[in-house]
Amino acid sequence: MAAATWLNSSALSNVLRPYLRPNYRRIHRFTSTSPITFSSGNYKPPEPVVHLRARRNLSSMVKEDEVASPDDLHFEGRLKVVEYPDPILRARNKRINTFDDSLKKLVDEMFDVMYSTDGIGLSAPQVGVNVQLMVFNPDGERGEGEEIVLVNPRVNRYSRKLVLYNEGCLSFPGIYADVERPDSLKVDAQDILGARFTVNLSGLPARVFQHEYDHLQGILFFDKMSDEVLDSIREDLQAMEKRYEEKTGFPSPERIDARRRRKAAVGFGKS
């Protein structure tokens, strides 16, 4: 992927080294982003668009989440990617307070799904589990790069510099469009054992995180698009709504045509 040149695996390792625990198998070493699937080829993002934006501490602005029960982490069989417009993608995601084998099993399965679908990031609601959990590997290949697990993540601060980039999402197969996001940010989270930590992300890891973090807030990537960009994928979204109705026999829970024309949302907790 062309985007992988933004931050190579060795640079990411240096950022995350304090949170790597060698006594766990590789998937759990980071015990601290429709996953995003970026379009391949020679696409290069345009020059960054810089806006003056005050840095804010966002952790104190987050409302207390409902706590997940052990049953909320339980699943049977293989997990599958949930596609738009399934209401699971808009549902509230519960905070995880139990750090046990059920969580590790869910993390393992999420990585399996991510790799099998050629993604580089995946959030729990995208596989039908509405909890505050994401996994990603910017290299997108099993056995390469770093496998990152973030539990109950919160955005502490984000940069003023905004960068436009062509994003895709496993919940929107085959659909790609430009989304503007902060280039770097500071994140508070917990690792797979429940330990709290803070990490700074920039470049591709920051973008993957933000995409997955939006999923945990019930926000989809087209919510962050300008009307002009959204118009370029409108027919694709309408087709997905129609397929949902044909498959389930129920009306689509949301329709892109009902979205009011507005400026693209920038930041967090906005849609």
HELIX and SHEET records of a PDB file:
HELIX    1   1 ALA A    2  TRP A    6  5                                   5    
HELIX    2   2 SER A    9  LEU A   16  1                                   8    
HELIX    3   3 ARG A   17  TYR A   19  5                                   3    
HELIX    4   4 ARG A   26  HIS A   28  5                                   3    
HELIX    5   5 SER A   59  MET A   61  5                                   3    
HELIX    6   6 PRO A   70  LEU A   73  5                                   4    
HELIX    7   7 PRO A   87  ARG A   90  5                                   4    
HELIX    8   8 ASP A  101  SER A  116  1                                  16    
HELIX    9   9 ALA A  124  VAL A  127  5                                   4    
HELIX   10  10 GLY A  203  LEU A  216  1                                  14    
HELIX   11  11 PHE A  221  LYS A  224  5                                   4    
HELIX   12  12 ASP A  227  THR A  248  1                                  22    
HELIX   13  13 ILE A  256  ALA A  258  5                                   3    
SHEET    1   A 3 VAL A  49  VAL A  50  0                                        
SHEET    2   A 3 LYS A 161  CYS A 169 -1                                        
SHEET    3   A 3 PHE A 172  PRO A 182 -1                                        
SHEET    1   B 5 GLY A 121  SER A 123  0                                        
SHEET    2   B 5 LEU A 133  PHE A 136 -1                                        
SHEET    3   B 5 ILE A 148  TYR A 158 -1                                        
SHEET    4   B 5 SER A 184  GLN A 190 -1                                        
SHEET    5   B 5 ARG A 196  SER A 202 -1                                        
END                                                                             
